[in-house]
Amino acid sequence: MIIPLDQKTRIVGTSRGWELQRRRNFKGSSRWEPYKWFSTFRHTLEYAVHSEIRTHPAASLSEAIEAVSVIAQRYEQLVPSEYRLSK
């Protein structure tokens, strides 16, 4: 399974777990390379969401709240309903 998160990042299921991959340019060509590995889909998705929230350039509390809302909505649309996480 491959779930694109944006143009540069995606989640890929493998026979042993889950990878976060980023697109890298190498000698004039573009390819996907893994940079984080996880044993569960839940941990992979949590890491991706938290990472995007942490690195968002929001400069105020209201901007941060809006950013979290937009990021959460985008991830809900990206992830197929059968893989949605519930507590």
Secondary structure in CASP SS format (residue, H / E / C, confidence):
PFRMAT SS
TARGET T0000
AUTHOR 0000-0000-0000
METHOD secondary structure of the structure
MODEL  1
M C 1.00
I E 1.00
I E 1.00
P E 1.00
L C 1.00
D C 1.00
Q C 1.00
K C 1.00
T E 1.00
R E 1.00
I E 1.00
V E 1.00
G E 1.00
T C 1.00
S C 1.00
R C 1.00
G C 1.00
W E 1.00
E E 1.00
L E 1.00
Q E 1.00
R E 1.00
R E 1.00
R E 1.00
N E 1.00
F E 1.00
K C 1.00
G C 1.00
S E 1.00
S E 1.00
R E 1.00
W E 1.00
E E 1.00
P E 1.00
Y E 1.00
K E 1.00
W E 1.00
F E 1.00
S C 1.00
T C 1.00
F H 1.00
R H 1.00
H H 1.00
T H 1.00
L H 1.00
E H 1.00
Y H 1.00
A H 1.00
V H 1.00
H H 1.00
S H 1.00
E H 1.00
I H 1.00
R H 1.00
T C 1.00
H C 1.00
P C 1.00
A C 1.00
A C 1.00
S C 1.00
L H 1.00
S H 1.00
E H 1.00
A H 1.00
I H 1.00
E H 1.00
A H 1.00
V H 1.00
S H 1.00
V H 1.00
I H 1.00
A H 1.00
Q H 1.00
R H 1.00
Y H 1.00
E H 1.00
Q H 1.00
L H 1.00
V C 1.00
P C 1.00
S H 1.00
E H 1.00
Y H 1.00
R C 1.00
L C 1.00
S C 1.00
K C 1.00
END
